[in-house]
């Protein structure tokens, strides 16, 4: 079995099915937070953010730097009025901050650079959860990685200083929950990083990759999902782990296709695959087994929600481009994917278990693999050929021997190629 690349983002792990790597200029994704794009900052920056609630038009949000007043009425709500003293303020606010009675948010102690909001934030119901805008945290996964991480976070603005802070759940350091009914769209300039496989903690994910004069542009949209958050990795092992909190959140982790350190994958795959789930302890893209021609993936989260009794239910969806399915399985007619491919699940203990719902469907030339209603901690899923389907094109892996000086490597693949610097012996 060939595992190709890995990423650890906090407690998030991804195992990537990567395309053959294109060689270009040196790739160095910034390790520090990306700024908002401007006339002088044109790469590795956040271009725009928008939000759309059910039945409403798309709201294009405006960037408000910390310390600046937000657009008129953006922090007020028409539901109810309570006077709130925000923790960390230098003075006690003398104004009345209007929030929903169900709001239980508080602010962090460290100001953020700013927030994305608009004048109709409250009128359109976004303030009902107790925050006044969004902040997009963008940076490399860690100082050793070129994987790009985009985290959409709720913000509060101090009415005395206009400083912007992360909105937390009351009495904790966990972020306040976003609305699962909203669709958030983020557009970022990624410079010479060419976006590839994406892992999303979200639902209804879609993305577009384009180019402009400054390089690649990634625009993605998704809805936040409730996530059982673990305070340590031990809560994600076995069937007794209890989540420390539940947060409705949105995050995307993007692997550049031109990252020279991302590992080797199956030659010829497009790299445009994405997966989405609420299993944030462990989230992987499929691992390809060239011998059995199967894709296996794992998701992970605490078995129980914070109350210690409610079982944490999960979902997983993967999008596989039709051309990749042809390469991997010899499936020449992708419209027959539902008949040609099957999805199975194995529970954390190794036994087969029942998925509440699973499906294989085709839309727009892509194959969608979906599984919902399973329980955590770390179920494994497998997509493989249906033995009853008889119309696969026969494809067998072959092995070539590559050499570079005294170094010799064998490469087995459907379309084997020597690594950079090696040649066929």
Secondary structure, 3 states (H helix, E strand, C coil): CCCCCEEEECCEEEECCCCCCCCCCCCCCCCCCCEECCCCCCCCEEEEEEEECCCCCCEECEEEECCCCCCCCCCCCCCCCCCCCCCCCCCCCCCCCCCCCCCCEEEEEEECCEEEECCCCCCCCHHHHCCCEEEEEEEECCCCCCCEEEEEEEEEECCCCCCEEEEEECCCCCECCCCCCCEEEEEEEEECCCEEEEEEECEEEEEEEEEECCEEEEEEEEECEEEEECCCHHHHCCCCCECCEEEEEEEEEEEECCCCCCCCCCCCCCCCCEEEECCECEECCCEEECCCCEEEEEEECCCECCCCCCECEEEEEEEEEHHHHHHHHCCCCHHHHHHHEEEEEECCCCCECCCCEEEEEEECCEEEEEEEEEECCCCEEEEEECCCCCCCCCCCCEEEEEEECCEEEEEEECCCCCCCCCEEC
